[in-house]
Amino acid sequence: MYAIIETGGKQYKVQEGDIITVEKLGVAEGEKVTFDKVLAVSKDDALTIGAPFVNNATVTASVIGEGKGKKVIVYKYKAKKGYHKKRGHRQPFTKIKIEAINN
């Protein structure tokens, strides 16, 4: 059994027991999170697709922790002008464990 959920503007295919990283949710470690934007649910070779979301379907997960991703360097310059600008960015994330898919 798996589900496709949407969070943070991205879509994730999840199964019970999966550990995934999603955009930062701002939820404390150890708390439960419920995702109600479920795009599709597959159960016993039967695929239910929502329009746009599946009615009464939720995915419950627990928060394992938060962190920051690897540093991405943004470097800008203009040739022959002496213009150089170097910036770094680390995207915050939340690590969650999928507990249940409720259909």
C-alpha angles and dihedrals in degrees: 000000000000139000137202113225134183123221133150092009092299134099125230132190106220138181130187110283096023119137113211138167118233135175113292111287100185093230123137121252114272096024125121124247126197120205113202097174095090112163099184140000126200117198126165093346090307114119119204114195122193129220090241097325133014111252117246093359120132138167119216121206138170123226114243098181149302132254147146127268127233117297117267115203117219110196123181128181141158118220118247093000102088091239115144127158124177122187133168129210133192114192114220117231141181121224114215137180118218109234105175143355109217117199 
